[in-house]
Amino acid sequence: MGKLISKGWRKRDARVVMLGLDFAGKSTLLYKLKSGQAVETWPTVGFNVESLQTPCGVSFTLWDVGGQDSLRASWPNYLEDINTLIFVLDSADMARLAEAMAVLEEALSHPSMAGIPVLVLANKQEVPGALAPICHGGFQPPGTPYNEQSCSWHML
């Protein structure tokens, strides 16, 4: 998003969608960004949506879409006309890492995702044994070539 702003991007409203498996922390992140405080959340049925404003005047409509298996069939509906995808990964849930990567790959294969920036956010870093944020090694978005010198993706 920073590149868009620094290059004189004129659009002032961005549509951002957060996807990830259930219990990854999408709703907690959404409401932390909105209020600045940690709030108690529960599994999302459908979606949550909030508007956020940055200090530089960019408005974000941030969609948090439920990650339960029964809701994932609706994900393509949320990918139309987005500016950014945030994929929230529970970095402490190694048992579901392969499942998370499979649903991320499916989302990235949607035709409307061509050219859309993607942030993979490794949530729950405070949990012992969590997958570390990396730009190499064991995690790599599907279909993304890796080059140590010019890494084009980062997991945060």
C-alpha angles and dihedrals in degrees: 000000000000091000091054092052095043092051092058097264105187100197109101100188121067127191110213124182125200117206132172141123120298113281093023091121103254096138093044089053092047094053093041088056091046100046104016089234135097110250132187112258136183132205111299117240105198110340146314120218131192136172118230131187125209123212089249092059102259114138120210127199101203118199119198107196121198114256103205114126090246091057100046094085087070094054095094089062090062095048096068115107097357126150098204140009120213113196110198113207123194094227091192095057102082091163090068100037094104090049091050092051091048093054091044090053090049092051092048091052092062109114093234091059094072107123095000115136113242127201117196105202115199099211128193095040090158091070113098111250095022118154106264122236105262144168094205143021127047100007126059129152110253115269093011116127115224123222117175093209098047108025107185096193136045133192110218 
